Amino acid sequence: MKQILQQWFDRNGSVPGVLAFAVQYPDQTNSTQKCAPNITAEALDNAWRCVIETIPVLAMNNFPTARVRWVYEGGIVHCERRRDGLCLAIFTTKEASSFNPQELDRLLAEFHAL
């Protein structure tokens, strides 16, 4: 699955408005891929760690966690969790003119189909 997801990251890394991808596998290992040059690997890893630590807290407090979105000043983190435990984050720009919401739907549908 890790190789399949890496290939998927590579195929979709040039989608306009996508800044980065991150995934947590069911075995609790993680993988990230930055797609924008202004994102540092350290910043991406830190942001992903914060997302991954927050989701179980939300779940323990009875918040639904299959789909979560964080909106920040400069971007949005779209997080989707599959039933098998695979968790994906797509970091996108916040500007509607730079990122097509239909692309998000496509990416998430592909993620579930992998």
C-alpha positions as CSV (number, residue, x, y, z in Angstrom):
1,M,0.0,0.0,0.0
2,K,2.9,2.4,0.8
3,Q,4.2,2.1,-2.8
4,I,0.8,2.6,-4.3
5,L,0.2,5.7,-2.2
6,Q,3.6,7.1,-3.1
7,Q,2.8,6.7,-6.8
8,W,-0.6,8.4,-6.2
9,F,1.2,11.3,-4.5
10,D,3.5,11.6,-7.5
11,R,0.6,11.6,-10.0
12,N,-1.3,14.2,-8.1
13,G,1.5,16.4,-6.8
14,S,1.0,19.0,-9.5
15,V,-2.7,19.6,-9.0
16,P,-3.1,23.4,-8.8
17,G,-3.6,24.5,-5.2
18,V,-2.3,21.4,-3.5
19,L,0.5,22.2,-1.2
20,A,1.3,18.8,0.3
21,F,0.0,15.3,1.1
22,A,0.4,13.3,4.3
23,V,-0.7,9.8,5.2
24,Q,-0.8,7.7,8.4
25,Y,-0.9,4.0,7.7
26,P,-2.7,1.5,9.9
27,D,0.6,0.5,11.5
28,Q,1.0,4.1,12.7
29,T,3.9,4.9,10.3
30,N,3.6,8.2,8.3
31,S,4.6,9.5,5.0
32,T,4.5,13.1,3.7
33,Q,5.1,14.7,0.4
34,K,5.4,18.4,-0.2
35,C,4.1,19.8,-3.5
36,A,4.9,23.5,-3.1
37,P,8.4,24.9,-2.8
38,N,7.5,27.3,0.0
39,I,6.5,24.4,2.4
40,T,9.5,23.1,4.4
41,A,9.6,19.4,5.3
42,E,9.9,20.3,8.9
43,A,6.8,22.5,8.8
44,L,4.9,19.7,7.0
45,D,6.0,17.0,9.5
46,N,5.0,19.3,12.4
47,A,1.6,20.1,11.0
48,W,0.9,16.4,10.2
49,R,2.0,15.4,13.7
50,C,-0.5,17.9,15.2
51,V,-3.3,16.6,12.9
52,I,-2.6,13.0,13.8
53,E,-2.5,13.8,17.6
54,T,-5.8,15.7,17.4
55,I,-7.9,13.1,15.6
56,P,-7.9,10.6,18.5
57,V,-8.8,13.3,21.0
58,L,-11.8,14.3,18.8
59,A,-12.9,10.7,18.5
60,M,-12.6,10.1,22.3
61,N,-15.0,13.1,22.7
62,N,-17.5,11.6,20.3
63,F,-16.8,13.9,17.4
64,P,-17.0,12.2,14.0
65,T,-13.5,11.9,12.5
66,A,-14.0,10.2,9.1
67,R,-13.7,13.6,7.5
68,V,-12.1,16.6,9.2
69,R,-11.1,20.0,7.9
70,W,-9.0,22.6,9.5
71,V,-9.1,26.2,8.0
72,Y,-6.1,28.4,8.7
73,E,-5.2,31.9,7.5
74,G,-3.2,30.7,4.6
75,G,-4.5,27.2,3.9
76,I,-6.8,24.3,4.6
77,V,-6.0,20.8,5.8
78,H,-8.5,18.3,4.4
79,C,-8.3,15.0,6.4
80,E,-10.0,11.8,5.4
81,R,-9.9,8.4,7.2
82,R,-10.8,5.1,5.7
83,R,-12.4,2.2,7.5
84,D,-9.1,0.3,7.3
85,G,-7.3,3.0,9.4
86,L,-5.5,4.7,6.5
87,C,-5.7,8.5,7.1
88,L,-4.9,11.0,4.4
89,A,-4.4,14.8,4.6
90,I,-4.4,17.1,1.7
91,F,-3.0,20.5,2.4
92,T,-4.4,23.1,0.0
93,T,-4.3,26.8,-0.5
94,K,-7.3,28.7,0.9
95,E,-7.8,30.7,-2.2
96,A,-10.8,29.5,-4.2
97,S,-9.3,30.7,-7.5
98,S,-6.2,28.5,-6.9
99,F,-7.9,25.2,-5.9
100,N,-10.9,23.6,-7.6
101,P,-13.2,21.9,-5.0
102,Q,-14.0,19.3,-7.6
103,E,-10.3,18.3,-7.6
104,L,-10.7,17.6,-3.8
105,D,-13.7,15.4,-4.5
106,R,-11.7,13.5,-7.2
107,L,-8.7,13.1,-4.9
108,L,-10.7,11.8,-2.0
109,A,-12.7,9.4,-4.3
110,E,-9.4,8.0,-5.7
111,F,-8.0,7.7,-2.1
112,H,-11.0,5.5,-1.1
113,A,-10.6,3.4,-4.3
114,L,-6.9,2.6,-3.8
